């Protein structure tokens, strides 16, 4: 399975079109959007449509710039899936997620982040491959070195250490775009707004 993962689009329709073109060019089976689709709840129009025009399946989560309700609205409007607290199965892979962040207006507490990830994980834990999708990065990761404003999430870290997904995707810290590291055997990737091709 080939995935195009991206985050922090922030309502940029031209960027959404470029990412959709990339998904098409790279023959991605699935597009995963790791939150901050909008800019402070504005500019929702045209963010999901370009991917559907290329006949791509889309999964999304909210970031810290939109509420779960806005992510649900976009998912329902375009017939795609918001996996905040949920999971889906594609072939032999389970994908589970939690959007939002541990800062900001729509702040989630660390135990809530962990609980939502556990909720999704429980439904797909029997599958041989697992992908965890969050907006915020885990605490004690390389990504924390790129920002003094956005602390990593202890809830995300705990989930990675306990559930041991094959891949963990995040965005949030723009300056850490493209950074990868291993936490145990989990490949952690900050996908950034330019998008990252993930082969599973």
Residue, then its C-alpha position, 0 to 999 in steps of 0.5 A: x500500500x502506498x500513502x501520501x500523508x500531509x498536514x498543515x494545509x491551512x486552507x491553501x487551495x493551491x497546495x491541496x491541488x499540488x498534493x492531489x497531483x502528487x498523489x496521482x503521480x505517485x500512484x498513492x492508494x490513500x491520502x492521509x491529512x494530519x490536521x490543520x486543514x484550515x486556518x483558524x476554522x476559515x478556508x474550508x472550501x476546496x481542501x478535500x475536493x482536489x483529492x477526490x477529483x483524482x479518485x483518491x481515498x482520504x482519511x483526515x483528523x483535525x489539527x489545532x486550527x479546527x474543531x472536531x466538528x469542522x473535521x466531521x463536517x468536511x468528512x461528511x460533506x466529501x464522503x471521506x473519513x475522520x479517524x479522530x478516536x476511530x480506525x479503519x482497515x485497508x487490506x492488512x493494515x489498520x490506521x487509527x488516529x487522534x487529532x487536536x493538540x495539547x495546546x490552544x483553544x481546543x486543547x486536549x488533555x494528555x490522558x484524553x489524547x491517549x484514550x482516543x488513540x487506545x479507542x482506535x487501536x483496540x479495533x485494529x490491533x489484530x492486524x499485522x500492520x498498524x499506522x498511528x495518525x496524530x497532529x501533534x508530535x510525541x514528547x521527547x522526540x527530535x521535533x521538540x528541538x525545532x520549536x520552543x512554543x509547541x511541547x510534544x505530547x506525553x499521550x502520543x508518546x505513551x501510545x507509541x510505546x504501548x501500541x508499537x505501531x509500525x509507522x506514526x505520522x504527525x505534522x504540527x511543527x512546520x520547521x520539523x517537516x520531513x524529520x524522521x526518527x525511530x521510537x523503539x521499532x516505530x518509524x515516526x515521520x513529520x509529514x509536513x505540508x509538502x507531503x510524504x510518500x509512505x510505502x507499507 
